[in-house]
Amino acid sequence: MWCTRVLETSNIAAWRAYAQCTGTAYTARMAPKNDWAQKVLAVIQSGNAQAAMAQIKVAPSVRDIQALRKLMEAGKLLAKYPDVDRCTLDTIDALNGPRLHRAPPGR
């Protein structure tokens, strides 16, 4: 049947046609919201800067740290916690820098 063959493709138009054929609603898949920055901000607001810096050092990505910095700027917390501010900048630099564990080219 045509509807079952559509499942084997990754074409969005085909999935919409399948949804129409079966009478189900088509919903696009979205990436889950990452609330890491909100959680770390809550740790900072609780006054536990050391725990926040430990979390920042193992941050998932630069984008998450930048989101945290935006939240801290909005709450005027960067001036209140200069160690956390410095830690975010250092971690951004470390994540953006070259990876030292990789072998040099040509070896």
C-alpha positions in Angstrom: 0.0 0.0 0.0 1.2 3.5 -0.8 0.9 4.7 2.8 3.3 2.1 4.2 5.9 2.8 1.6 6.0 6.5 2.6 7.3 5.5 6.0 10.6 4.4 4.5 11.5 7.9 3.3 12.6 11.0 5.2 10.9 13.4 2.9 8.6 15.9 4.9 6.1 16.1 2.0 5.8 12.3 2.1 5.2 12.3 5.8 2.5 15.0 5.4 0.9 12.9 2.7 1.0 9.8 5.0 -0.6 11.8 7.8 -3.4 12.9 5.4 -3.8 9.3 4.2 -4.1 7.8 7.7 -6.1 10.7 9.1 -3.5 11.5 11.7 -2.0 14.9 12.4 1.5 15.6 11.1 3.8 17.4 13.6 7.3 18.4 12.8 9.9 17.2 15.2 11.6 19.9 17.2 14.7 19.6 19.3 14.0 19.5 23.0 14.6 22.8 24.8 17.8 22.9 26.7 17.4 24.6 30.0 20.9 24.2 31.3 21.4 28.0 31.5 18.3 28.4 33.6 19.4 25.7 36.0 22.9 27.1 36.5 21.4 30.6 36.9 19.3 29.2 39.8 22.4 27.8 41.4 24.1 31.2 41.1 21.1 33.0 42.5 21.1 30.6 45.5 24.6 31.9 46.3 26.5 28.8 45.5 29.0 30.3 43.1 31.5 27.4 43.5 28.9 24.8 42.3 28.0 27.1 39.4 31.6 27.4 38.3 32.0 23.6 38.5 28.9 23.3 36.2 30.2 26.0 33.8 33.5 24.2 33.4 31.7 21.1 32.1 29.2 23.0 30.1 27.7 21.2 27.0 28.4 24.0 24.5 29.5 27.6 24.0 25.9 28.5 23.1 24.8 27.4 26.6 27.4 29.5 28.3 26.5 32.5 26.2 22.8 32.0 27.1 23.8 31.9 30.8 25.8 35.1 30.3 22.7 36.8 28.8 20.6 35.7 31.7 23.2 37.0 34.1 23.4 40.3 32.3 19.6 40.7 32.5 19.7 40.0 36.2 22.8 42.2 36.8 24.6 39.2 38.3 27.9 39.5 36.4 29.1 42.4 38.6 27.9 40.6 41.7 29.7 37.4 40.9 33.0 38.3 39.2 34.5 34.8 39.7 31.6 33.3 37.8 32.0 36.0 35.1 35.6 35.1 34.7 34.9 31.4 34.6 32.3 31.8 31.8 34.8 33.8 29.7 37.6 31.3 30.3 35.3 28.4 29.4 34.1 30.0 26.3 37.8 30.6 25.3 38.6 27.0 26.1 35.7 25.6 24.1 36.5 27.8 21.1 40.2 27.1 21.1 42.0 24.4 19.2 41.8 20.9 20.7 45.2 20.1 22.1 44.5 16.4 22.4 44.4 15.9 18.6 47.5 14.8 16.8 49.2 17.5 14.7 48.6 17.2 11.0 50.9 15.0 9.1 51.7 12.5 11.9 
